[in-house]
Amino acid sequence: AQRVTQPEKLLSVFKGAPVELKCNYSYSGSPELFWYVQYSRQRLQLLLRHISRESIKGFTADLNKGETSFHLKKPFAQEEDSAMYYCALSGFRNTGTASKLTFGTGTRLQVTL
Amino acid sequence: NAGVTQTPKFRVLKTGQSMTLLCAQDMNHEYMYWYRQDPGMGLRLIHYSVGEGTTAKGEVPDGYNVSRLKKQNFLLGLESAAPSQTSVYFCASSPKTLQIDYGYTFGSGTRLTVV
């Protein structure tokens, strides 16, 4: 079974402070990890994928297989980063079929002045 | 390019009523999904489809039925709505791929209240 854990329901930081949203996973195989973001009253949108090793809107995330983690980081928080963030896992590499993403419960990031 | 479109956006049902949620995508994606989003529980997979004419159960399928008669449409039905089905429903789609999982494109959601 695959499982994604986001231990923090709410993370409140000041503008300009570093951000780290935690994500841990459980999966017996090679997972694909994603971060999705949902801004207020908007649809979920893909923020980044671990396989791309990209930086989107200043956010990065590194897959740590030893610690089974995929934490999302940003060095300096901005007000516009306030949103709900979901970590998600796909077993695509093992099944070769539909993604069937498993989502964590989400962390609300609140950036204050 | 509309992406994934869900209708309706809001609905209030009485217990026992039935309704169908429509999801339409114009990206020629092979896979489609229905999730429900509840506070503190994240998104949970209800049903999914790997192609036209095929559907499969997800994590929380009870009380729901789905159909995919056309590749671009994925319908979610509630035959007899219950208050426990009050939720925000998201449809998503993804392309068929052999090597890289590109993730989902989501619809804007349907907020359903069952009273």
HADDOCK unambig.tbl for C-alpha pairs under 7 A between the chains (distance, minus, plus):
assign (segid A and resid 42 and name CA) (segid B and resid 108 and name CA) 6.50 0.50 0.50
assign (segid A and resid 43 and name CA) (segid B and resid 106 and name CA) 6.47 0.50 0.50
assign (segid A and resid 43 and name CA) (segid B and resid 107 and name CA) 6.29 0.50 0.50
assign (segid A and resid 43 and name CA) (segid B and resid 108 and name CA) 4.56 0.50 0.50
assign (segid A and resid 43 and name CA) (segid B and resid 109 and name CA) 6.83 0.50 0.50
assign (segid A and resid 44 and name CA) (segid B and resid 106 and name CA) 6.05 0.50 0.50
assign (segid A and resid 45 and name CA) (segid B and resid 105 and name CA) 6.92 0.50 0.50
assign (segid A and resid 45 and name CA) (segid B and resid 106 and name CA) 6.80 0.50 0.50
assign (segid A and resid 92 and name CA) (segid B and resid 101 and name CA) 6.61 0.50 0.50
assign (segid A and resid 96 and name CA) (segid B and resid 98 and name CA) 6.65 0.50 0.50
assign (segid A and resid 98 and name CA) (segid B and resid 31 and name CA) 6.29 0.50 0.50
assign (segid A and resid 98 and name CA) (segid B and resid 50 and name CA) 6.25 0.50 0.50
assign (segid A and resid 99 and name CA) (segid B and resid 101 and name CA) 6.89 0.50 0.50
assign (segid A and resid 103 and name CA) (segid B and resid 42 and name CA) 6.41 0.50 0.50
assign (segid A and resid 103 and name CA) (segid B and resid 43 and name CA) 5.86 0.50 0.50
assign (segid A and resid 104 and name CA) (segid B and resid 42 and name CA) 5.87 0.50 0.50
assign (segid A and resid 105 and name CA) (segid B and resid 40 and name CA) 5.81 0.50 0.50
assign (segid A and resid 105 and name CA) (segid B and resid 41 and name CA) 5.00 0.50 0.50
assign (segid A and resid 105 and name CA) (segid B and resid 42 and name CA) 3.80 0.50 0.50
assign (segid A and resid 106 and name CA) (segid B and resid 42 and name CA) 5.90 0.50 0.50
